Amino acid sequence: MKQFPDFLKAIPHKFGPKEEQVLKRAYEFSYKAHQGQKRKNGDPYFLHPREAAITLGQIFPDSSTLAATLLHDVPEDTAFSIEKLETEFGPEIAHLIDGVTQLGQVRMKDSKDKFYVENLRKLFIATSQDIRVILIKLADRIHNMRTISFIPPDKQLKVAGETLEIYAPIAARLGIGSWKDELEDLSFKIVYPKDYVTTQKLLDEELESRKESVKEMEKMLHHILRTEGIKYLEITGRIKRLYSLFRKLQKYQKDLSKVHDIIALRIITKSTADCYAALGVIHKHFQPLPGRIKDYIATPKPNGYQSLHTTVFNKESKTFEIQIRTDLMHEEAERGVAAHWFYAEEGKPEGVGRVQANWIKELQSWQEETKNPEEFLESLKIDFFRDRIFVFTPKGDIKDLPAGASVIDFAFAVHTDLGYHMMGAKINGKMGSIFDELENEDTVEIIKIKKEAVISRDWLKAAKTHSAHNRIRHYLNEHNQSIINRIKELKLKDFTLPRFFRKK
């Protein structure tokens, strides 16, 4: 068993004496509590919380959170209670451990099982209350997926399916790219084994055919940037992850020639100005592919991702994606919300762990609004777990919507009142219908009328988001109720009419 100093060396962060002391106590407590316990592969059980803590430490080296990760399985798997841990380590660490224990009850059962849905609720309540709880759970899941080959095949399929359906999308929404990619690929191999092998073969063939051109392109980029006097730190290569490539191939009917970002070269700079300067000289020397220039620095994705993307042709007319970002943007692309929290909150400030992105606030409102378990689950599948598109208001604000969302979804995402008073929309400057499906990076202007719009059940069919569905149902219920009340009034009046006015 490796000792505590080795554990500290594995985490790229310098802890203060008090933080180090807390971590050492948690390390030793967990080691003793799990003594004698074995994992399915025969390793001492303590290796699991230790490895989970090291994984988390790579992106989020907060001592309290890492201590809780080391201790996260103690209440369930040993004789020590959560009360004992609170006595030993204080309320903050105990709160995190208790949150992870509750999330441990989330399992992939029949989606109509009310306990499954209620456990999903617990997952999202924990996410909205303290982001650190879900970070621990994700680190726990990553190590379990890395060692999944030691459990029975039927259980592997269940755990991998749960990871692909729940945990990888959460990592994506938190902006933790490295975790999302690993969780997806580890699950892909188990859930879709034939597709995994086919995709791997396609990728290997493509990489082999382009090996020399990638080296040549990288060499040319170094030469151009130096010659033009552009400051940069490094140029690295990125190969598209297997599951991501599989999804793209599904979208393009398995036509590999339509996937332009199989290989991407990343230019890392020190400043935003250098990013734009690098983009300028690259376009000076290489012809860009129209429609493939993305400025996520000026308009970051809702999860915080920032970078410049362009796709260019080399001298053999092969396409290459080039991503340009600062070193801080690159860190944040890998760490996501964890990076934002750690840079902003370093030094144990008030409100620790209360980072809340807009979608997390939405989750809280879902808990309050949705009482029906099936409706809640359906909302999650449609609105949370699906691919996302980013749609702009005329002022440049970004609305994060599920793929397939319509103008109706966009209007209600901007403001409830706008949804109730729309009669049409301009999509990228052209007139469109409120039922039109939106594409990524569309700019939408809602045409508003003073009087309330006439909302029909057709709106429900076109809407994809939980928010829009709720508002439309509310309108229809109130409207139908007023019609029913009017009919009742008319029937009552009918009884007061003279007999000869009534039909025999």
C-alpha angles and dihedrals in degrees: 000000000000114000132239096266089059089051091054092048090055091062116073097223138090110233123202120242094262093047091048091050092053091049092048092051091048091047093051094041092052093045092054094041092054095040111136094019119118135198123229091267092054096254119135107271092234089072089073099060089038093055092042089054091049090050091051091044091063091067105017115029098181111146097216092049093047091048089052089049091053089051101036097109097041099093094049101038105033140045093260117103129214087250089058091050091050090053091049101039108017135249098292096059092039090052091054093048091048090051092052090047090056091049089053087072092066107104134163103254130144102319089226091059105111091216091057091052092045090051089051087054089054089052093054095040088055090048093052095045101047122002091201091070092061091044089058091047092050092050089048090051093048092057091045090052092048090057098035095116090078096065126076116281095245091053091045089057092050095048093044091048091051090048093051094045100041118009103041092051090050090053088050093051090049088053095240097143098176093054094044091052095048095046091049096049095045090050095042091061091057103034097044105020097164093048089047092056093045093049092046090052092050091049094048091051092048093048092049092051092048101039095106095041090053091053090047093048092050090049091050093050091053090050095046095047093048094045091049092047096243114158115228137156103215147332117229135176127238124196116204112255117249100244091045090051091048091054091048091050090052089054093050098041091255093301104148093190090069093058104088099174102059087116120028129181116213123209112199116201137177099235141031090238089058089052092058092041090053091049090052096053092043090056088046091059103029130044110242122224107245116248093018100093110106124184106199091160095068090037110025120200113260091257089060099259113155129185143116114248127192133164116214138179120242122212091277089053093248116142125240128184113222120196119196123193142141121260090254092051088051092052090050092048088058098039101032116180090000090065093047091050096045097047092045099040105035110140101044102277128182116284093032113185096012098117107144123185117199093261091054089055087051089055090057091054090049090058090056099040104041116068098157110088095210091049091049092051092047090051090053093049093048103033105029111025099042127092113278133231126199116222126187131223116219088261092056099255113146124232116198109216137167117261109270094034118150136217086266091061091048094051094051090045089057095046137329091233091055090055092052094049106042126118101171145332145233111231111197088341096309126107114257143169125262086238094058116121113238128229129214113284095011115153111223130193115188116219105222130202127199097233122065115272120245102250119201135183087261086075090064091055092052096044119089104175128086091230095054093045091052094049093046093048090049090053094046093048092050093043093048090047092054090050091050091049090050091051090050090051091051092048091052090050089050091064090058095055119104112268094246091062092059125087113254 
